[in-house]
Every structure is written in C-alpha cells, then in structure tokens.
Amino acid sequence: MTQNYTLDDLVRLIYKEASTTERLSMEIDLDRDYELREELKNLQFAASQLPKCTFAPSEKSIKNILDYSKLSAKPIEV
C-alpha cells in the first residue's frame, strides 16, 4: 500500500532525519510513484540552491550563557 507523504516527510528524508523504517518505506514508494519521485527531485534541487553557511555565536554570547548557567544551576544534594 502506498502511503501519502507530506513535504515535511520528504525534507526529513533529504536531510537524513527520517528513521530507518520511514526511509525504507519512502524508498519503496519512490520506486513506484513517479509524482513522488519528481517532488523529491524538486526539493533536492531547492535544497542544493540554499546558501552553504554556518553560524557561530560571539564569545560574549557564549560567556553570558555559561554565566547564566552557573547562576541558575541547582546545587547537588548528597
């Protein structure tokens, strides 16, 4: 039986966030369903056009987070 997939399901497949069971099920259905396969190709192309960039927080932001963590940490009870 062919399952209906959402665009979110296909995006999770592209970014390798689908479980093994979901991935295998989708791969079987992709072999059988031309429209689903075309939709996946379109999403893969769109994903390839996104800029490849990474973001890193500033040192000040990291320091603020660590300071807050120290202040809000619960004491360990022995």
PyMOL Python script that loads the backbone (N, CA, C, O; Angstrom):
from pymol import cmd

cmd.read_pdbstr("""\
ATOM      1  N   MET A   1       0.841  -1.180   0.000  1.00  0.00           N
ATOM      2  CA  MET A   1       0.000   0.000   0.000  1.00  0.00           C
ATOM      3  C   MET A   1       0.889   1.246   0.000  1.00  0.00           C
ATOM      4  O   MET A   1       1.806   1.355   0.814  1.00  0.00           O
ATOM      5  N   THR A   2       0.624   2.166  -0.891  1.00  0.00           N
ATOM      6  CA  THR A   2       1.378   3.406  -0.966  1.00  0.00           C
ATOM      7  C   THR A   2       0.847   4.379   0.071  1.00  0.00           C
ATOM      8  O   THR A   2      -0.361   4.587   0.183  1.00  0.00           O
ATOM      9  N   GLN A   3       1.754   4.969   0.822  1.00  0.00           N
ATOM     10  CA  GLN A   3       1.390   5.913   1.870  1.00  0.00           C
ATOM     11  C   GLN A   3       1.453   7.318   1.307  1.00  0.00           C
ATOM     12  O   GLN A   3       2.229   7.593   0.393  1.00  0.00           O
ATOM     13  N   ASN A   4       0.636   8.211   1.852  1.00  0.00           N
ATOM     14  CA  ASN A   4       0.718   9.615   1.463  1.00  0.00           C
ATOM     15  C   ASN A   4       1.796  10.286   2.305  1.00  0.00           C
ATOM     16  O   ASN A   4       1.816  10.155   3.529  1.00  0.00           O
ATOM     17  N   TYR A   5       2.686  11.001   1.639  1.00  0.00           N
ATOM     18  CA  TYR A   5       3.769  11.684   2.330  1.00  0.00           C
ATOM     19  C   TYR A   5       3.575  13.188   2.215  1.00  0.00           C
ATOM     20  O   TYR A   5       3.053  13.683   1.216  1.00  0.00           O
ATOM     21  N   THR A   6       3.992  13.897   3.230  1.00  0.00           N
ATOM     22  CA  THR A   6       3.956  15.353   3.208  1.00  0.00           C
ATOM     23  C   THR A   6       5.307  15.863   2.719  1.00  0.00           C
ATOM     24  O   THR A   6       6.278  15.113   2.624  1.00  0.00           O
ATOM     25  N   LEU A   7       5.344  17.154   2.413  1.00  0.00           N
ATOM     26  CA  LEU A   7       6.617  17.761   2.037  1.00  0.00           C
ATOM     27  C   LEU A   7       7.603  17.664   3.197  1.00  0.00           C
ATOM     28  O   LEU A   7       8.805  17.499   2.985  1.00  0.00           O
ATOM     29  N   ASP A   8       7.090  17.769   4.422  1.00  0.00           N
ATOM     30  CA  ASP A   8       7.959  17.640   5.594  1.00  0.00           C
ATOM     31  C   ASP A   8       8.629  16.271   5.636  1.00  0.00           C
ATOM     32  O   ASP A   8       9.805  16.165   5.985  1.00  0.00           O
ATOM     33  N   ASP A   9       7.890  15.231   5.285  1.00  0.00           N
ATOM     34  CA  ASP A   9       8.461  13.881   5.254  1.00  0.00           C
ATOM     35  C   ASP A   9       9.610  13.804   4.247  1.00  0.00           C
ATOM     36  O   ASP A   9      10.655  13.217   4.528  1.00  0.00           O
ATOM     37  N   LEU A  10       9.405  14.397   3.084  1.00  0.00           N
ATOM     38  CA  LEU A  10      10.437  14.369   2.055  1.00  0.00           C
ATOM     39  C   LEU A  10      11.657  15.199   2.465  1.00  0.00           C
ATOM     40  O   LEU A  10      12.793  14.819   2.181  1.00  0.00           O
ATOM     41  N   VAL A  11      11.420  16.322   3.126  1.00  0.00           N
ATOM     42  CA  VAL A  11      12.534  17.151   3.594  1.00  0.00           C
ATOM     43  C   VAL A  11      13.334  16.383   4.647  1.00  0.00           C
ATOM     44  O   VAL A  11      14.564  16.435   4.650  1.00  0.00           O
ATOM     45  N   ARG A  12      12.640  15.670   5.541  1.00  0.00           N
ATOM     46  CA  ARG A  12      13.352  14.868   6.540  1.00  0.00           C
ATOM     47  C   ARG A  12      14.175  13.782   5.869  1.00  0.00           C
ATOM     48  O   ARG A  12      15.252  13.437   6.356  1.00  0.00           O
ATOM     49  N   LEU A  13      13.694  13.241   4.767  1.00  0.00           N
ATOM     50  CA  LEU A  13      14.462  12.245   4.024  1.00  0.00           C
ATOM     51  C   LEU A  13      15.719  12.885   3.432  1.00  0.00           C
ATOM     52  O   LEU A  13      16.803  12.307   3.508  1.00  0.00           O
ATOM     53  N   ILE A  14      15.578  14.065   2.847  1.00  0.00           N
ATOM     54  CA  ILE A  14      16.717  14.763   2.240  1.00  0.00           C
ATOM     55  C   ILE A  14      17.793  15.051   3.273  1.00  0.00           C
ATOM     56  O   ILE A  14      18.981  14.864   3.007  1.00  0.00           O
ATOM     57  N   TYR A  15      17.382  15.506   4.454  1.00  0.00           N
ATOM     58  CA  TYR A  15      18.347  15.883   5.488  1.00  0.00           C
ATOM     59  C   TYR A  15      18.696  14.733   6.438  1.00  0.00           C
ATOM     60  O   TYR A  15      19.286  14.942   7.498  1.00  0.00           O
ATOM     61  N   LYS A  16      18.318  13.514   6.035  1.00  0.00           N
ATOM     62  CA  LYS A  16      18.657  12.295   6.787  1.00  0.00           C
ATOM     63  C   LYS A  16      18.151  12.340   8.230  1.00  0.00           C
ATOM     64  O   LYS A  16      18.836  11.914   9.160  1.00  0.00           O
ATOM     65  N   GLU A  17      16.929  12.870   8.393  1.00  0.00           N
ATOM     66  CA  GLU A  17      16.305  12.929   9.707  1.00  0.00           C
ATOM     67  C   GLU A  17      15.167  11.913   9.849  1.00  0.00           C
ATOM     68  O   GLU A  17      14.555  11.816  10.913  1.00  0.00           O
ATOM     69  N   ALA A  18      14.888  11.172   8.803  1.00  0.00           N
ATOM     70  CA  ALA A  18      13.844  10.144   8.852  1.00  0.00           C
ATOM     71  C   ALA A  18      14.410   8.890   9.499  1.00  0.00           C
ATOM     72  O   ALA A  18      15.592   8.577   9.351  1.00  0.00           O
ATOM     73  N   SER A  19      13.555   8.182  10.213  1.00  0.00           N
ATOM     74  CA  SER A  19      14.005   6.922  10.817  1.00  0.00           C
ATOM     75  C   SER A  19      14.301   5.914   9.713  1.00  0.00           C
ATOM     76  O   SER A  19      13.905   6.108   8.563  1.00  0.00           O
ATOM     77  N   THR A  20      14.986   4.853  10.062  1.00  0.00           N
ATOM     78  CA  THR A  20      15.327   3.818   9.078  1.00  0.00           C
ATOM     79  C   THR A  20      14.068   3.222   8.464  1.00  0.00           C
ATOM     80  O   THR A  20      14.009   2.994   7.256  1.00  0.00           O
ATOM     81  N   THR A  21      13.070   2.972   9.290  1.00  0.00           N
ATOM     82  CA  THR A  21      11.814   2.396   8.803  1.00  0.00           C
ATOM     83  C   THR A  21      11.126   3.348   7.825  1.00  0.00           C
ATOM     84  O   THR A  21      10.664   2.931   6.763  1.00  0.00           O
ATOM     85  N   GLU A  22      11.060   4.628   8.191  1.00  0.00           N
ATOM     86  CA  GLU A  22      10.443   5.628   7.315  1.00  0.00           C
ATOM     87  C   GLU A  22      11.211   5.739   5.999  1.00  0.00           C
ATOM     88  O   GLU A  22      10.615   5.804   4.924  1.00  0.00           O
ATOM     89  N   ARG A  23      12.530   5.760   6.096  1.00  0.00           N
ATOM     90  CA  ARG A  23      13.363   5.887   4.898  1.00  0.00           C
ATOM     91  C   ARG A  23      13.131   4.715   3.949  1.00  0.00           C
ATOM     92  O   ARG A  23      12.958   4.907   2.746  1.00  0.00           O
ATOM     93  N   LEU A  24      13.128   3.503   4.496  1.00  0.00           N
ATOM     94  CA  LEU A  24      12.919   2.330   3.649  1.00  0.00           C
ATOM     95  C   LEU A  24      11.543   2.345   2.998  1.00  0.00           C
ATOM     96  O   LEU A  24      11.401   2.018   1.820  1.00  0.00           O
ATOM     97  N   SER A  25      10.534   2.726   3.768  1.00  0.00           N
ATOM     98  CA  SER A  25       9.174   2.808   3.244  1.00  0.00           C
ATOM     99  C   SER A  25       9.090   3.844   2.114  1.00  0.00           C
ATOM    100  O   SER A  25       8.482   3.598   1.073  1.00  0.00           O
ATOM    101  N   MET A  26       9.710   4.998   2.343  1.00  0.00           N
ATOM    102  CA  MET A  26       9.691   6.050   1.318  1.00  0.00           C
ATOM    103  C   MET A  26      10.443   5.610   0.067  1.00  0.00           C
ATOM    104  O   MET A  26      10.002   5.885  -1.049  1.00  0.00           O
ATOM    105  N   GLU A  27      11.569   4.932   0.245  1.00  0.00           N
ATOM    106  CA  GLU A  27      12.342   4.482  -0.918  1.00  0.00           C
ATOM    107  C   GLU A  27      11.546   3.498  -1.769  1.00  0.00           C
ATOM    108  O   GLU A  27      11.609   3.550  -2.997  1.00  0.00           O
ATOM    109  N   ILE A  28      10.808   2.612  -1.134  1.00  0.00           N
ATOM    110  CA  ILE A  28       9.961   1.670  -1.880  1.00  0.00           C
ATOM    111  C   ILE A  28       8.895   2.432  -2.654  1.00  0.00           C
ATOM    112  O   ILE A  28       8.665   2.169  -3.835  1.00  0.00           O
ATOM    113  N   ASP A  29       8.240   3.389  -1.974  1.00  0.00           N
ATOM    114  CA  ASP A  29       7.191   4.161  -2.633  1.00  0.00           C
ATOM    115  C   ASP A  29       7.752   5.085  -3.718  1.00  0.00           C
ATOM    116  O   ASP A  29       7.082   5.343  -4.718  1.00  0.00           O
ATOM    117  N   LEU A  30       8.974   5.581  -3.526  1.00  0.00           N
ATOM    118  CA  LEU A  30       9.593   6.419  -4.555  1.00  0.00           C
ATOM    119  C   LEU A  30       9.856   5.622  -5.827  1.00  0.00           C
ATOM    120  O   LEU A  30       9.760   6.163  -6.929  1.00  0.00           O
ATOM    121  N   ASP A  31      10.186   4.343  -5.682  1.00  0.00           N
ATOM    122  CA  ASP A  31      10.395   3.493  -6.859  1.00  0.00           C
ATOM    123  C   ASP A  31       9.100   3.299  -7.643  1.00  0.00           C
ATOM    124  O   ASP A  31       9.126   3.128  -8.862  1.00  0.00           O
ATOM    125  N   ARG A  32       7.971   3.326  -6.942  1.00  0.00           N
ATOM    126  CA  ARG A  32       6.678   3.041  -7.560  1.00  0.00           C
ATOM    127  C   ARG A  32       5.930   4.280  -8.035  1.00  0.00           C
ATOM    128  O   ARG A  32       5.099   4.189  -8.940  1.00  0.00           O
ATOM    129  N   ASP A  33       6.213   5.442  -7.437  1.00  0.00           N
ATOM    130  CA  ASP A  33       5.394   6.628  -7.658  1.00  0.00           C
ATOM    131  C   ASP A  33       6.202   7.729  -8.350  1.00  0.00           C
ATOM    132  O   ASP A  33       7.071   8.353  -7.740  1.00  0.00           O
ATOM    133  N   TYR A  34       5.902   7.955  -9.632  1.00  0.00           N
ATOM    134  CA  TYR A  34       6.625   8.946 -10.423  1.00  0.00           C
ATOM    135  C   TYR A  34       6.461  10.350  -9.851  1.00  0.00           C
ATOM    136  O   TYR A  34       7.438  11.092  -9.754  1.00  0.00           O
ATOM    137  N   GLU A  35       5.236  10.726  -9.470  1.00  0.00           N
ATOM    138  CA  GLU A  35       4.985  12.078  -8.965  1.00  0.00           C
ATOM    139  C   GLU A  35       5.740  12.321  -7.658  1.00  0.00           C
ATOM    140  O   GLU A  35       6.283  13.405  -7.448  1.00  0.00           O
ATOM    141  N   LEU A  36       5.775  11.334  -6.797  1.00  0.00           N
ATOM    142  CA  LEU A  36       6.508  11.460  -5.535  1.00  0.00           C
ATOM    143  C   LEU A  36       8.005  11.625  -5.814  1.00  0.00           C
ATOM    144  O   LEU A  36       8.681  12.431  -5.175  1.00  0.00           O
ATOM    145  N   ARG A  37       8.506  10.855  -6.772  1.00  0.00           N
ATOM    146  CA  ARG A  37       9.917  10.927  -7.143  1.00  0.00           C
ATOM    147  C   ARG A  37      10.263  12.317  -7.713  1.00  0.00           C
ATOM    148  O   ARG A  37      11.321  12.869  -7.409  1.00  0.00           O
ATOM    149  N   GLU A  38       9.379  12.865  -8.526  1.00  0.00           N
ATOM    150  CA  GLU A  38       9.596  14.190  -9.089  1.00  0.00           C
ATOM    151  C   GLU A  38       9.565  15.265  -8.003  1.00  0.00           C
ATOM    152  O   GLU A  38      10.352  16.212  -8.033  1.00  0.00           O
ATOM    153  N   GLU A  39       8.654  15.111  -7.050  1.00  0.00           N
ATOM    154  CA  GLU A  39       8.584  16.072  -5.941  1.00  0.00           C
ATOM    155  C   GLU A  39       9.882  16.037  -5.122  1.00  0.00           C
ATOM    156  O   GLU A  39      10.395  17.079  -4.716  1.00  0.00           O
ATOM    157  N   LEU A  40      10.401  14.834  -4.885  1.00  0.00           N
ATOM    158  CA  LEU A  40      11.665  14.703  -4.161  1.00  0.00           C
ATOM    159  C   LEU A  40      12.795  15.357  -4.949  1.00  0.00           C
ATOM    160  O   LEU A  40      13.630  16.052  -4.368  1.00  0.00           O
ATOM    161  N   LYS A  41      12.833  15.146  -6.256  1.00  0.00           N
ATOM    162  CA  LYS A  41      13.879  15.768  -7.089  1.00  0.00           C
ATOM    163  C   LYS A  41      13.809  17.286  -7.003  1.00  0.00           C
ATOM    164  O   LYS A  41      14.838  17.954  -6.901  1.00  0.00           O
ATOM    165  N   ASN A  42      12.586  17.837  -7.045  1.00  0.00           N
ATOM    166  CA  ASN A  42      12.419  19.292  -6.949  1.00  0.00           C
ATOM    167  C   ASN A  42      12.915  19.812  -5.602  1.00  0.00           C
ATOM    168  O   ASN A  42      13.576  20.849  -5.540  1.00  0.00           O
ATOM    169  N   LEU A  43      12.601  19.101  -4.534  1.00  0.00           N
ATOM    170  CA  LEU A  43      13.048  19.521  -3.206  1.00  0.00           C
ATOM    171  C   LEU A  43      14.564  19.396  -3.069  1.00  0.00           C
ATOM    172  O   LEU A  43      15.203  20.248  -2.451  1.00  0.00           O
ATOM    173  N   GLN A  44      15.140  18.343  -3.641  1.00  0.00           N
ATOM    174  CA  GLN A  44      16.593  18.184  -3.594  1.00  0.00           C
ATOM    175  C   GLN A  44      17.281  19.321  -4.342  1.00  0.00           C
ATOM    176  O   GLN A  44      18.304  19.835  -3.891  1.00  0.00           O
ATOM    177  N   PHE A  45      16.722  19.712  -5.484  1.00  0.00           N
ATOM    178  CA  PHE A  45      17.294  20.827  -6.232  1.00  0.00           C
ATOM    179  C   PHE A  45      17.195  22.110  -5.416  1.00  0.00           C
ATOM    180  O   PHE A  45      18.160  22.870  -5.333  1.00  0.00           O
ATOM    181  N   ALA A  46      16.033  22.354  -4.813  1.00  0.00           N
ATOM    182  CA  ALA A  46      15.856  23.558  -3.998  1.00  0.00           C
ATOM    183  C   ALA A  46      16.845  23.571  -2.842  1.00  0.00           C
ATOM    184  O   ALA A  46      17.434  24.609  -2.540  1.00  0.00           O
ATOM    185  N   ALA A  47      17.033  22.431  -2.196  1.00  0.00           N
ATOM    186  CA  ALA A  47      17.976  22.345  -1.071  1.00  0.00           C
ATOM    187  C   ALA A  47      19.397  22.624  -1.542  1.00  0.00           C
ATOM    188  O   ALA A  47      20.186  23.228  -0.815  1.00  0.00           O
ATOM    189  N   SER A  48      19.725  22.190  -2.744  1.00  0.00           N
ATOM    190  CA  SER A  48      21.079  22.413  -3.258  1.00  0.00           C
ATOM    191  C   SER A  48      21.334  23.888  -3.570  1.00  0.00           C
ATOM    192  O   SER A  48      22.487  24.314  -3.637  1.00  0.00           O
ATOM    193  N   GLN A  49      20.271  24.669  -3.762  1.00  0.00           N
ATOM    194  CA  GLN A  49      20.406  26.087  -4.081  1.00  0.00           C
ATOM    195  C   GLN A  49      20.521  26.971  -2.831  1.00  0.00           C
ATOM    196  O   GLN A  49      20.848  28.153  -2.934  1.00  0.00           O
ATOM    197  N   LEU A  50      20.255  26.400  -1.658  1.00  0.00           N
ATOM    198  CA  LEU A  50      20.366  27.179  -0.431  1.00  0.00           C
ATOM    199  C   LEU A  50      21.827  27.491  -0.158  1.00  0.00           C
ATOM    200  O   LEU A  50      22.702  26.676  -0.452  1.00  0.00           O
ATOM    201  N   PRO A  51      22.098  28.665   0.404  1.00  0.00           N
ATOM    202  CA  PRO A  51      23.494  29.004   0.691  1.00  0.00           C
ATOM    203  C   PRO A  51      24.081  28.066   1.740  1.00  0.00           C
ATOM    204  O   PRO A  51      23.411  27.684   2.700  1.00  0.00           O
ATOM    205  N   LYS A  52      25.317  27.714   1.543  1.00  0.00           N
ATOM    206  CA  LYS A  52      26.018  26.852   2.496  1.00  0.00           C
ATOM    207  C   LYS A  52      26.747  27.757   3.478  1.00  0.00           C
ATOM    208  O   LYS A  52      27.827  28.265   3.177  1.00  0.00           O
ATOM    209  N   CYS A  53      26.169  27.954   4.628  1.00  0.00           N
ATOM    210  CA  CYS A  53      26.805  28.819   5.611  1.00  0.00           C
ATOM    211  C   CYS A  53      26.633  28.224   7.004  1.00  0.00           C
ATOM    212  O   CYS A  53      25.728  27.433   7.265  1.00  0.00           O
ATOM    213  N   THR A  54      27.504  28.621   7.851  1.00  0.00           N
ATOM    214  CA  THR A  54      27.414  28.201   9.247  1.00  0.00           C
ATOM    215  C   THR A  54      27.427  29.451  10.109  1.00  0.00           C
ATOM    216  O   THR A  54      27.951  30.494   9.718  1.00  0.00           O
ATOM    217  N   PHE A  55      26.847  29.323  11.273  1.00  0.00           N
ATOM    218  CA  PHE A  55      26.766  30.444  12.184  1.00  0.00           C
ATOM    219  C   PHE A  55      27.449  30.071  13.487  1.00  0.00           C
ATOM    220  O   PHE A  55      27.377  28.928  13.938  1.00  0.00           O
ATOM    221  N   ALA A  56      28.100  31.033  14.073  1.00  0.00           N
ATOM    222  CA  ALA A  56      28.754  30.806  15.354  1.00  0.00           C
ATOM    223  C   ALA A  56      28.425  31.985  16.264  1.00  0.00           C
ATOM    224  O   ALA A  56      28.488  33.137  15.835  1.00  0.00           O
ATOM    225  N   PRO A  57      28.076  31.704  17.512  1.00  0.00           N
ATOM    226  CA  PRO A  57      27.778  32.800  18.432  1.00  0.00           C
ATOM    227  C   PRO A  57      29.053  33.546  18.800  1.00  0.00           C
ATOM    228  O   PRO A  57      30.155  33.004  18.716  1.00  0.00           O
ATOM    229  N   SER A  58      28.885  34.782  19.202  1.00  0.00           N
ATOM    230  CA  SER A  58      30.048  35.568  19.627  1.00  0.00           C
ATOM    231  C   SER A  58      30.549  35.051  20.974  1.00  0.00           C
ATOM    232  O   SER A  58      29.829  34.371  21.705  1.00  0.00           O
ATOM    233  N   GLU A  59      31.785  35.386  21.280  1.00  0.00           N
ATOM    234  CA  GLU A  59      32.369  34.994  22.579  1.00  0.00           C
ATOM    235  C   GLU A  59      31.543  35.559  23.727  1.00  0.00           C
ATOM    236  O   GLU A  59      31.351  34.893  24.745  1.00  0.00           O
ATOM    237  N   LYS A  60      31.052  36.791  23.564  1.00  0.00           N
ATOM    238  CA  LYS A  60      30.238  37.424  24.608  1.00  0.00           C
ATOM    239  C   LYS A  60      28.957  36.619  24.853  1.00  0.00           C
ATOM    240  O   LYS A  60      28.561  36.427  26.003  1.00  0.00           O
ATOM    241  N   SER A  61      28.316  36.154  23.796  1.00  0.00           N
ATOM    242  CA  SER A  61      27.088  35.356  23.943  1.00  0.00           C
ATOM    243  C   SER A  61      27.373  34.054  24.678  1.00  0.00           C
ATOM    244  O   SER A  61      26.610  33.653  25.557  1.00  0.00           O
ATOM    245  N   ILE A  62      28.463  33.400  24.322  1.00  0.00           N
ATOM    246  CA  ILE A  62      28.832  32.146  24.990  1.00  0.00           C
ATOM    247  C   ILE A  62      29.097  32.396  26.468  1.00  0.00           C
ATOM    248  O   ILE A  62      28.652  31.628  27.321  1.00  0.00           O
ATOM    249  N   LYS A  63      29.826  33.475  26.773  1.00  0.00           N
ATOM    250  CA  LYS A  63      30.123  33.811  28.163  1.00  0.00           C
ATOM    251  C   LYS A  63      28.833  34.084  28.941  1.00  0.00           C
ATOM    252  O   LYS A  63      28.685  33.624  30.073  1.00  0.00           O
ATOM    253  N   ASN A  64      27.907  34.825  28.345  1.00  0.00           N
ATOM    254  CA  ASN A  64      26.632  35.125  29.009  1.00  0.00           C
ATOM    255  C   ASN A  64      25.840  33.847  29.301  1.00  0.00           C
ATOM    256  O   ASN A  64      25.260  33.707  30.378  1.00  0.00           O
ATOM    257  N   ILE A  65      25.818  32.945  28.369  1.00  0.00           N
ATOM    258  CA  ILE A  65      25.097  31.682  28.559  1.00  0.00           C
ATOM    259  C   ILE A  65      25.738  30.865  29.672  1.00  0.00           C
ATOM    260  O   ILE A  65      25.037  30.337  30.535  1.00  0.00           O
ATOM    261  N   LEU A  66      27.054  30.756  29.661  1.00  0.00           N
ATOM    262  CA  LEU A  66      27.745  29.986  30.702  1.00  0.00           C
ATOM    263  C   LEU A  66      27.586  30.628  32.076  1.00  0.00           C
ATOM    264  O   LEU A  66      27.405  29.927  33.072  1.00  0.00           O
ATOM    265  N   ASP A  67      27.652  31.959  32.133  1.00  0.00           N
ATOM    266  CA  ASP A  67      27.452  32.648  33.414  1.00  0.00           C
ATOM    267  C   ASP A  67      26.040  32.415  33.941  1.00  0.00           C
ATOM    268  O   ASP A  67      25.855  32.149  35.128  1.00  0.00           O
ATOM    269  N   TYR A  68      25.055  32.513  33.071  1.00  0.00           N
ATOM    270  CA  TYR A  68      23.675  32.283  33.473  1.00  0.00           C
ATOM    271  C   TYR A  68      23.493  30.845  33.958  1.00  0.00           C
ATOM    272  O   TYR A  68      22.799  30.597  34.945  1.00  0.00           O
ATOM    273  N   SER A  69      24.113  29.917  33.266  1.00  0.00           N
ATOM    274  CA  SER A  69      24.018  28.509  33.647  1.00  0.00           C
ATOM    275  C   SER A  69      24.580  28.278  35.043  1.00  0.00           C
ATOM    276  O   SER A  69      23.997  27.540  35.837  1.00  0.00           O
ATOM    277  N   LYS A  70      25.710  28.906  35.342  1.00  0.00           N
ATOM    278  CA  LYS A  70      26.310  28.773  36.665  1.00  0.00           C
ATOM    279  C   LYS A  70      25.400  29.338  37.743  1.00  0.00           C
ATOM    280  O   LYS A  70      25.258  28.750  38.815  1.00  0.00           O
ATOM    281  N   LEU A  71      24.787  30.472  37.460  1.00  0.00           N
ATOM    282  CA  LEU A  71      23.929  31.126  38.438  1.00  0.00           C
ATOM    283  C   LEU A  71      22.617  30.384  38.670  1.00  0.00           C
ATOM    284  O   LEU A  71      22.075  30.405  39.775  1.00  0.00           O
ATOM    285  N   SER A  72      22.117  29.741  37.648  1.00  0.00           N
ATOM    286  CA  SER A  72      20.802  29.095  37.767  1.00  0.00           C
ATOM    287  C   SER A  72      20.882  27.599  38.057  1.00  0.00           C
ATOM    288  O   SER A  72      19.853  26.940  38.208  1.00  0.00           O
ATOM    289  N   ALA A  73      22.088  27.066  38.134  1.00  0.00           N
ATOM    290  CA  ALA A  73      22.243  25.632  38.381  1.00  0.00           C
ATOM    291  C   ALA A  73      21.781  25.297  39.802  1.00  0.00           C
ATOM    292  O   ALA A  73      22.061  26.030  40.750  1.00  0.00           O
ATOM    293  N   LYS A  74      21.075  24.186  39.925  1.00  0.00           N
ATOM    294  CA  LYS A  74      20.658  23.728  41.243  1.00  0.00           C
ATOM    295  C   LYS A  74      21.844  23.068  41.938  1.00  0.00           C
ATOM    296  O   LYS A  74      22.606  22.335  41.308  1.00  0.00           O
ATOM    297  N   PRO A  75      22.001  23.323  43.225  1.00  0.00           N
ATOM    298  CA  PRO A  75      23.092  22.669  43.941  1.00  0.00           C
ATOM    299  C   PRO A  75      22.866  21.169  44.034  1.00  0.00           C
ATOM    300  O   PRO A  75      21.728  20.709  44.132  1.00  0.00           O
ATOM    301  N   ILE A  76      23.938  20.420  44.003  1.00  0.00           N
ATOM    302  CA  ILE A  76      23.849  18.960  44.089  1.00  0.00           C
ATOM    303  C   ILE A  76      23.717  18.569  45.562  1.00  0.00           C
ATOM    304  O   ILE A  76      24.530  18.927  46.414  1.00  0.00           O
ATOM    305  N   GLU A  77      22.640  17.814  45.811  1.00  0.00           N
ATOM    306  CA  GLU A  77      22.423  17.347  47.182  1.00  0.00           C
ATOM    307  C   GLU A  77      22.975  15.955  47.348  1.00  0.00           C
ATOM    308  O   GLU A  77      22.705  15.072  46.534  1.00  0.00           O
ATOM    309  N   VAL A  78      23.761  15.748  48.414  1.00  0.00           N
ATOM    310  CA  VAL A  78      24.370  14.462  48.651  1.00  0.00           C
ATOM    311  C   VAL A  78      23.674  13.756  49.782  1.00  0.00           C
ATOM    312  O   VAL A  78      24.050  12.639  50.137  1.00  0.00           O
TER     313      VAL A  78
END
""", "prot")
cmd.dss("prot")
cmd.show_as("cartoon", "prot")
cmd.util.cbc("prot")
cmd.orient("prot")
